[in-house]
Amino acid sequence: MLRIYPVVLQLIEQLRRILGVLDHKDRDLSRQLRRCSASCALNLSEGQYSRGKNRAAKYHIALGSAREMLSCLEVAAALGYISPVSPELRCEFDRVIGSLVRLVERAG
């Protein structure tokens, strides 16, 4: 198993409270955050057992989904639904995104 996979799951767990708030403020944005969060974890997991170009594609999708997760939070903050992303949470996103960038480069 990739070491970054449990970190992605922990990041998703940290988003539960925010998802609850977004459910009441903007259901579409909440659904989008849920979808991209699941996509990140699922494609990362699927990429671990893929080969060749398929592996690179799965990791690339996971990377895009991780960036989309952060963007959902930034949009929610810009709309005033939540507080801006904390430095600690941003650090976790940077860790995940950086790891996924390296996976994409190695797999491609």
Secondary structure as UniProt FT lines:
FT   HELIX           4..14
FT   HELIX           16..25
FT   HELIX           27..48
FT   HELIX           52..78
FT   TURN            79..80
FT   HELIX           87..107
//
